[in-house]
């Protein structure tokens, strides 16, 4: 599409149902070939478009015509555009609110999505029906785990404001690799669930749903008429799982946050890192996955068990801050017992011990030594011909730091592979620190099928193995609206 075609479409793409109480004026300072500045005014549920810059703007957007077209057509990720300076925005919060008031250009492509016949599912949760309103990482991973276990998960997205992760690079055949990795085995319903027609579709689905997952800030779903109190009237047996950063109540309930913020508040980040150095960000999204995805699955299935006994559904409040705190159970217990706040790198299982640590090898690769119990440590000492180290497992403070240095020097004498060969067949708890590129060749990971390349895109396998009702990946992540037209709902996404 051209710059003119996109700007001409702005008033027709305006979503007045989302503009209640919004009054704002935007300047778009667009430069370059075929581009020109323009003003957009939102007032009293109306949208006015004017060429040139007029009035006092609440937000100014500066970019080239080429980048503006790419943004509107979905070729350019908005966050990357801001980070790289391709687009400059004077008021990001106002821009986010403004962008939600307009249908996206690419939403018009939903009707062309090829409908595919879905194979029969298998697993312990076959027969369970789940409505999934979640986005990004925590909720989608939780519902994907349930979908792989056989549940019929319907991913519900507003076609004009779908899951943001769909636009995150890298891309595999025009689909985000992140999206593909989090949404397999699901069906996709694209519907404007704010409209009366769309809401009726959700009500109809909710009547027979077992579980609903949502991940908005507290009150957002209720504001759309889709909160727990609204839907329990339709289906008292519905289990309604809300995943948020800080929970439905409390002084932080409406506070913005991400994984890093939750682990910072929980104390986990403060205990992670080397002695005397700054905290280190973990390599994985700990709060999102351990505190969000995994806990949401636990919560949903626990509520399902309760419903089997009581016949009633319930609202389940999953706060990632709350749910990540059990990860520091031992550290917290030590603090309450000693009243001493441990320094980073000093807790027994977080770098404080020489026999439970990570060491660099001669080739720059690393080895994880987990010889925590005396029997494993003693065998390690025999392996490296250092019997005098055996008693030093009881060293404390500076003496333990000295032992760490000695063990580090020992590991630097051989390559990672030499250490693996030397320790093979011996109970010394030595493991290589693998890079992601090495996972597919690891014999244990291969045997357990934890990297699967089927369904068109390699991804993490199914972590739980069932002897009688094995779970399986049913199909690749659906395209937006791919399952519109299913008998359970209507095809319209107006």
C-alpha positions as CSV (number, residue, x, y, z in Angstrom):
1,X,0.0,0.0,0.0
2,X,1.1,3.6,-0.6
3,X,1.4,6.3,2.0
4,X,-1.7,8.1,0.6
5,X,-3.8,4.9,0.7
6,X,-2.9,4.3,4.3
7,X,-3.6,7.8,5.5
8,X,-6.8,7.9,3.6
9,X,-7.9,4.8,5.4
10,X,-7.3,6.2,8.9
11,X,-10.9,7.5,9.6
12,X,-12.4,4.2,8.3
13,X,-10.1,2.2,10.5
14,X,-11.1,4.1,13.6
15,X,-12.7,1.9,16.4
16,X,-15.1,4.2,18.2
17,X,-16.1,1.4,20.6
18,X,-12.6,1.7,22.1
19,X,-12.5,5.5,22.2
20,X,-14.9,6.1,25.1
21,X,-13.5,9.0,27.1
22,X,-10.5,9.5,24.9
23,X,-9.6,13.0,23.8
24,X,-6.3,13.6,22.1
25,X,-4.5,15.3,19.3
26,X,-1.5,13.7,17.4
27,X,1.0,15.2,15.0
28,X,2.6,12.9,12.5
29,X,5.7,14.6,11.2
30,X,6.3,12.4,8.1
31,X,9.2,13.2,5.8
32,X,10.6,11.8,2.6
33,X,9.3,11.0,-0.9
34,X,5.4,10.8,-1.1
35,X,5.1,11.7,2.6
36,X,3.6,14.7,4.3
37,X,2.8,15.8,7.8
38,X,-0.8,15.3,9.1
39,X,-2.9,15.7,12.3
40,X,-5.3,13.2,13.8
41,X,-7.8,14.4,16.4
42,X,-9.9,12.1,18.6
43,X,-12.8,13.7,20.4
44,X,-16.3,12.5,21.5
45,X,-15.8,9.1,19.8
46,X,-15.0,10.8,16.5
47,X,-11.8,10.8,14.4
48,X,-10.8,13.7,12.3
49,X,-7.9,13.6,9.8
50,X,-6.3,16.8,8.6
51,X,-3.2,17.5,6.3
52,X,-0.5,19.6,8.0
53,X,0.2,20.1,11.7
54,X,-2.5,22.0,13.6
55,X,-3.2,22.6,17.2
56,X,-1.3,21.5,20.3
57,X,-0.3,17.9,20.2
58,X,-0.4,15.5,23.1
59,X,2.1,13.4,21.1
60,X,4.4,13.9,18.1
61,X,5.5,11.0,15.9
62,X,8.5,11.6,13.6
63,X,9.5,9.2,10.9
64,X,10.0,8.7,7.1
65,X,7.1,7.9,4.8
66,X,8.8,4.5,4.0
67,X,9.0,3.5,7.7
68,X,5.5,4.8,8.4
69,X,4.1,2.5,5.6
70,X,6.1,-0.5,7.0
71,X,4.8,0.2,10.5
72,X,1.2,0.3,9.3
73,X,1.5,-2.8,7.1
74,X,3.2,-4.8,9.8
75,X,6.6,-5.1,8.0
76,X,8.3,-3.1,10.8
77,X,8.0,-4.0,14.5
78,X,7.0,-0.9,16.5
79,X,9.3,-1.7,19.5
80,X,12.3,-2.3,17.2
81,X,11.5,0.9,15.3
82,X,11.6,2.9,18.6
83,X,14.8,1.2,19.8
84,X,16.7,1.8,16.6
85,X,15.5,5.3,16.2
86,X,13.6,4.7,12.9
87,X,10.6,6.2,14.6
88,X,10.6,8.9,17.3
89,X,7.6,9.4,19.7
90,X,7.3,12.2,22.2
91,X,4.8,10.4,24.4
92,X,5.0,6.6,24.2
93,X,2.2,5.9,26.7
94,X,-0.2,8.1,24.7
95,X,1.0,6.5,21.5
96,X,0.2,3.0,22.8
97,X,-3.3,4.2,23.8
98,X,-3.8,5.9,20.5
99,X,-2.7,2.8,18.4
100,X,-5.4,0.6,20.0
101,X,-8.1,2.9,18.6
102,X,-7.5,1.8,15.0
103,X,-7.9,-1.4,13.0
104,X,-4.6,-2.7,11.5
105,X,-4.1,-2.9,7.7
106,X,-3.1,-6.6,7.9
107,X,-6.3,-7.5,9.6
108,X,-8.0,-7.4,6.2
109,X,-6.0,-10.6,5.2
110,X,-7.9,-12.9,7.7
111,X,-10.5,-13.9,5.1
112,X,-7.8,-15.3,2.9
113,X,-6.4,-17.7,5.5
114,X,-6.6,-21.3,4.3
115,X,-8.9,-23.4,6.5
116,X,-7.3,-26.7,7.6
117,X,-8.8,-29.9,8.9
118,X,-7.6,-30.5,12.4
119,X,-6.4,-34.1,13.4
120,X,-7.8,-35.9,16.4
121,X,-6.0,-34.9,19.6
122,X,-4.5,-37.2,22.2
123,X,-3.3,-36.9,25.8
124,X,-4.7,-36.8,29.3
125,X,-6.8,-33.6,28.8
126,X,-8.8,-34.6,25.7
127,X,-12.3,-33.3,26.1
128,X,-11.2,-30.2,28.1
129,X,-12.2,-26.9,26.4
130,X,-10.1,-23.8,27.1
131,X,-10.6,-20.1,25.9
132,X,-7.2,-18.4,25.7
133,X,-7.2,-14.6,25.8
134,X,-3.5,-14.4,26.7
135,X,-0.6,-12.8,24.9
136,X,3.2,-12.8,24.7
137,X,4.9,-15.5,26.9
138,X,3.4,-16.6,30.3
139,X,-0.2,-17.4,29.3
140,X,0.5,-18.7,25.8
141,X,3.1,-21.1,27.1
142,X,0.7,-22.3,29.8
143,X,-2.1,-22.9,27.3
144,X,0.2,-24.6,24.8
145,X,1.3,-27.1,27.5
146,X,-2.3,-27.9,28.1
147,X,-3.0,-28.0,24.3
148,X,-0.2,-30.5,23.8
149,X,-1.8,-32.6,26.6
150,X,-4.9,-32.8,24.5
151,X,-7.0,-29.8,25.6
152,X,-9.0,-28.0,22.9
153,X,-7.4,-24.5,23.3
154,X,-9.1,-21.7,21.3
155,X,-6.7,-18.7,21.0
156,X,-9.0,-15.7,21.0
157,X,-7.6,-12.5,19.4
158,X,-9.0,-9.2,18.3
159,X,-8.0,-9.1,14.6
160,X,-7.2,-5.4,14.9
161,X,-5.1,-5.9,18.0
162,X,-3.8,-9.5,18.0
163,X,-1.1,-11.1,20.1
164,X,1.9,-8.6,20.0
165,X,4.3,-11.5,19.7
166,X,3.2,-12.2,16.1
167,X,5.2,-9.1,15.0
168,X,8.4,-10.0,16.9
169,X,11.4,-11.1,14.8
170,X,13.0,-13.5,13.8
171,X,10.5,-14.7,11.2
172,X,9.9,-18.2,9.7
173,X,8.0,-17.8,6.4
174,X,6.4,-14.5,7.5
175,X,5.5,-15.9,11.0
176,X,7.3,-14.9,14.2
177,X,9.4,-17.8,15.5
178,X,8.4,-16.7,19.0
179,X,4.7,-17.0,18.1
180,X,5.3,-20.4,16.5
181,X,7.1,-21.7,19.6
182,X,4.3,-20.7,22.0
183,X,1.0,-21.5,20.2
184,X,1.2,-24.9,18.6
185,X,-1.7,-27.4,19.0
186,X,-4.2,-24.5,19.4
187,X,-7.1,-23.2,17.2
188,X,-7.3,-19.5,16.3
189,X,-10.5,-17.4,16.5
190,X,-10.2,-13.8,15.3
191,X,-13.1,-11.8,16.6
192,X,-13.7,-8.3,17.7
193,X,-14.9,-9.3,21.2
194,X,-15.7,-5.7,22.2
195,X,-18.5,-5.5,19.6
196,X,-21.9,-6.9,20.4
197,X,-21.6,-9.6,17.7
198,X,-18.2,-10.7,18.9
199,X,-19.2,-10.6,22.6
200,X,-22.1,-12.9,21.7
201,X,-19.7,-15.4,20.2
202,X,-17.6,-15.4,23.4
203,X,-20.7,-15.8,25.5
204,X,-21.7,-18.8,23.4
205,X,-18.2,-20.4,23.8
206,X,-18.1,-19.6,27.5
207,X,-21.3,-21.6,28.1
208,X,-19.4,-24.9,27.4
209,X,-15.8,-23.9,28.2
210,X,-14.0,-25.5,31.2
211,X,-11.3,-22.9,31.7
212,X,-10.6,-19.3,30.5
213,X,-7.1,-17.8,30.7
214,X,-6.6,-14.0,30.5
215,X,-3.5,-11.9,31.1
216,X,-4.7,-8.3,31.1
217,X,-4.3,-5.9,34.0
218,X,-6.9,-6.2,36.7
219,X,-10.3,-4.9,35.6
220,X,-9.7,-4.8,31.9
221,X,-11.8,-7.9,31.0
222,X,-14.5,-6.7,33.4
223,X,-14.5,-3.4,31.6
224,X,-15.2,-5.2,28.4
225,X,-18.1,-7.1,29.9
226,X,-16.0,-10.3,29.9
227,X,-14.9,-10.5,33.6
228,X,-15.4,-13.5,35.8
229,X,-18.6,-12.0,37.4
230,X,-20.0,-11.6,33.9
231,X,-19.1,-15.1,32.6
232,X,-20.0,-17.1,35.7
233,X,-23.6,-16.0,35.2
234,X,-23.4,-17.9,31.9
235,X,-21.4,-20.8,33.2
236,X,-21.1,-21.2,37.0
237,X,-18.7,-24.1,36.4
238,X,-16.2,-21.9,34.5
239,X,-12.6,-21.8,35.9
240,X,-11.3,-18.3,35.2
241,X,-7.5,-17.9,35.5
242,X,-6.1,-14.4,35.6
243,X,-2.3,-14.1,35.1
244,X,-0.8,-10.7,36.2
245,X,2.5,-9.4,37.5
246,X,1.3,-8.4,40.9
247,X,-2.1,-9.9,41.4
248,X,-5.7,-8.7,41.4
249,X,-5.3,-6.8,44.7
250,X,-2.7,-4.8,46.5
251,X,-0.8,-1.5,46.0
252,X,1.0,-2.8,42.9
253,X,-2.0,-4.3,41.2
254,X,-2.2,-1.8,38.4
255,X,1.6,-1.3,38.2
256,X,3.3,-2.1,34.9
257,X,6.1,-4.7,34.9
258,X,8.0,-7.5,33.2
259,X,9.9,-10.6,34.2
260,X,12.9,-8.6,35.4
261,X,10.7,-6.4,37.7
262,X,9.0,-9.5,39.3
263,X,12.2,-11.3,40.1
264,X,13.7,-8.0,41.4
265,X,10.8,-7.6,43.9
266,X,10.9,-11.3,44.8
267,X,14.5,-11.3,46.1
268,X,15.5,-13.8,43.5
269,X,17.5,-11.2,41.4
270,X,19.2,-9.9,44.5
271,X,20.6,-13.4,45.2
272,X,21.8,-14.1,41.7
273,X,25.3,-13.3,40.7
274,X,28.9,-13.5,41.9
275,X,30.2,-12.4,45.3
276,X,30.8,-8.7,45.5
277,X,29.4,-8.0,42.0
278,X,26.1,-6.7,40.6
279,X,23.1,-8.9,40.2
280,X,23.0,-11.0,36.9
281,X,19.9,-11.3,34.8
282,X,19.0,-15.0,34.5
283,X,19.3,-16.5,31.0
284,X,15.6,-17.5,31.0
285,X,12.4,-15.7,31.8
286,X,12.1,-17.1,35.4
287,X,9.0,-15.2,36.6
288,X,7.2,-15.5,33.2
289,X,7.7,-19.3,33.0
290,X,8.1,-20.6,36.5
291,X,5.9,-18.0,38.2
292,X,3.5,-17.5,35.3
293,X,3.2,-20.4,32.9
294,X,3.9,-23.4,35.2
295,X,1.9,-22.0,38.1
296,X,-1.1,-21.1,35.9
297,X,-1.2,-24.7,34.7
298,X,-1.0,-26.0,38.3
299,X,-3.7,-23.5,39.3
300,X,-6.1,-24.4,36.5
301,X,-5.8,-28.1,37.1
302,X,-6.2,-27.7,40.9
303,X,-9.3,-25.7,40.3
304,X,-10.5,-28.3,37.9
305,X,-10.1,-31.0,40.6
306,X,-12.0,-28.8,43.1
307,X,-14.8,-28.4,40.6
308,X,-15.1,-32.1,40.3
309,X,-15.9,-32.2,44.0
310,X,-18.0,-29.1,44.4
311,X,-19.5,-28.6,40.9
312,X,-18.5,-24.9,41.0
313,X,-15.9,-23.0,39.0
314,X,-13.9,-20.1,40.5
315,X,-11.7,-17.1,39.8
316,X,-8.0,-18.1,40.1
317,X,-5.6,-15.2,40.8
318,X,-2.0,-16.0,39.5
319,X,0.5,-13.2,40.4
320,X,3.9,-13.8,38.9
321,X,5.6,-12.0,41.8
322,X,3.8,-14.3,44.3
323,X,4.5,-17.4,42.3
324,X,8.2,-16.8,41.8
325,X,8.9,-16.4,45.5
326,X,8.9,-20.1,46.3
327,X,12.0,-20.3,44.1
328,X,13.9,-18.7,47.0
329,X,12.4,-20.9,49.7
330,X,15.8,-22.2,51.0
331,X,17.5,-18.8,50.9
332,X,14.5,-17.2,52.7
333,X,14.6,-19.9,55.3
334,X,18.3,-19.3,55.9
335,X,17.7,-15.6,56.4
336,X,14.9,-16.1,58.9
337,X,16.9,-18.6,60.8
338,X,20.1,-16.5,60.9
339,X,18.8,-13.0,60.4
340,X,21.7,-12.5,58.1
341,X,21.0,-11.2,54.5
342,X,23.2,-13.4,52.3
343,X,25.5,-11.8,49.8
344,X,25.3,-12.8,46.2
345,X,27.4,-15.9,45.4
346,X,27.6,-17.0,49.1
347,X,24.5,-19.2,49.5
348,X,25.4,-22.9,49.2
349,X,23.5,-23.6,46.0
350,X,24.2,-20.2,44.4
351,X,27.9,-20.2,44.1
352,X,29.0,-20.3,47.7
353,X,30.6,-23.8,47.5
354,X,33.6,-25.0,45.6
355,X,31.9,-28.4,45.1
356,X,28.8,-26.8,43.6
357,X,29.9,-24.3,41.0
358,X,30.7,-23.5,37.4
359,X,34.2,-23.6,36.1
360,X,36.0,-22.5,32.9
361,X,38.0,-25.1,31.0
362,X,41.1,-24.8,28.9
363,X,39.2,-24.3,25.7
364,X,37.0,-21.5,27.1
365,X,34.0,-23.7,27.5
366,X,32.5,-24.4,31.0
367,X,31.8,-27.4,33.3
368,X,29.1,-27.5,35.9
369,X,30.3,-29.4,39.0
370,X,27.4,-30.5,41.2
371,X,29.3,-32.7,43.7
372,X,27.1,-31.5,46.6
373,X,27.1,-34.6,48.8
374,X,30.4,-35.8,50.4
375,X,30.4,-39.1,48.4
376,X,30.4,-37.2,45.1
377,X,33.0,-34.7,46.2
378,X,35.4,-37.4,47.5
379,X,35.2,-39.2,44.1
380,X,35.9,-35.9,42.4
381,X,39.0,-35.3,44.6
382,X,40.2,-38.8,43.7
383,X,39.5,-38.1,40.0
384,X,41.8,-35.1,40.1
385,X,44.3,-36.7,42.5
386,X,43.7,-34.2,45.3
387,X,42.8,-36.3,48.3
388,X,43.8,-33.4,50.6
389,X,40.7,-31.5,49.3
390,X,38.2,-34.0,50.7
391,X,38.0,-32.5,54.2
392,X,37.9,-29.0,52.8
393,X,34.2,-29.4,51.8
394,X,33.6,-28.0,55.4
395,X,35.7,-24.9,54.7
396,X,33.9,-21.5,55.2
397,X,34.3,-18.0,54.0
398,X,37.8,-17.1,52.9
399,X,39.1,-20.7,53.0
400,X,36.2,-21.8,50.8
401,X,37.1,-19.0,48.3
402,X,40.7,-20.3,48.3
403,X,39.4,-23.8,47.5
404,X,37.3,-22.4,44.7
405,X,40.4,-20.9,43.1
406,X,42.3,-24.2,43.4
407,X,39.4,-26.1,41.8
408,X,39.2,-23.4,39.1
409,X,42.9,-23.9,38.3
410,X,42.4,-27.6,38.0
411,X,39.6,-27.2,35.5
412,X,41.7,-24.8,33.4
413,X,44.2,-27.6,32.8
414,X,41.9,-29.6,30.4
415,X,39.3,-28.9,27.7
416,X,35.6,-29.5,28.4
417,X,35.7,-32.7,26.3
418,X,38.7,-34.0,28.2
419,X,36.9,-33.5,31.5
420,X,33.8,-35.3,30.1
421,X,35.9,-38.2,29.0
422,X,37.8,-38.3,32.3
423,X,34.7,-38.3,34.4
424,X,32.7,-40.7,32.2
425,X,31.3,-43.6,34.3
426,X,32.1,-42.0,37.6
427,X,29.7,-40.5,40.0
428,X,31.2,-37.0,40.3
429,X,28.2,-34.9,39.0
430,X,30.0,-33.2,36.1
431,X,28.0,-31.8,33.2
432,X,29.0,-29.6,30.2
433,X,27.4,-26.1,30.1
434,X,25.7,-26.5,26.7
435,X,24.9,-23.8,24.3
436,X,21.5,-23.8,22.5
437,X,23.2,-25.0,19.3
438,X,24.4,-28.1,21.1
439,X,21.1,-29.3,22.5
440,X,19.9,-31.2,19.4
441,X,23.0,-33.4,19.6
442,X,22.9,-34.2,23.3
443,X,22.0,-38.0,23.6
444,X,19.7,-37.5,26.7
445,X,17.8,-34.6,25.1
446,X,17.5,-36.6,21.9
447,X,16.3,-39.7,23.7
448,X,13.6,-37.7,25.6
449,X,12.6,-36.0,22.4
450,X,12.9,-32.5,24.0
451,X,13.8,-30.9,20.7
452,X,11.2,-31.7,18.1
453,X,11.5,-30.7,14.4
454,X,8.1,-31.8,13.2
455,X,5.1,-29.6,12.2
456,X,7.4,-27.3,10.2
457,X,9.4,-25.6,12.9
458,X,11.8,-27.0,15.5
459,X,10.7,-26.3,19.1
460,X,11.0,-27.5,22.7
461,X,9.3,-30.9,23.1
462,X,6.7,-32.0,25.6
463,X,8.2,-32.1,29.1
464,X,5.8,-34.5,30.8
465,X,5.6,-38.1,29.7
466,X,2.4,-40.1,30.3
467,X,2.4,-43.9,30.2
468,X,-1.2,-44.4,29.3
469,X,-2.3,-41.1,27.7
470,X,0.8,-39.7,25.9
471,X,0.7,-36.1,24.9
472,X,1.6,-35.0,21.4
473,X,2.0,-31.9,19.3
474,X,-1.2,-31.8,17.3
475,X,-0.3,-29.1,14.7
476,X,1.8,-26.0,14.1
477,X,0.7,-22.7,15.6
478,X,-2.3,-21.4,13.7
479,X,-2.4,-18.3,11.5
480,X,-4.6,-15.5,12.7
481,X,-8.2,-16.5,12.2
482,X,-7.3,-19.9,10.7
483,X,-10.2,-21.6,12.5
484,X,-12.8,-18.9,11.8
485,X,-15.8,-20.7,10.4
486,X,-15.8,-23.6,12.9
487,X,-19.4,-24.7,13.7
488,X,-19.0,-23.5,17.3
489,X,-18.6,-19.8,16.2
490,X,-19.3,-17.5,13.3
491,X,-16.8,-16.3,10.7
492,X,-17.4,-12.6,11.1
493,X,-14.6,-10.6,12.8
494,X,-16.3,-7.2,12.5
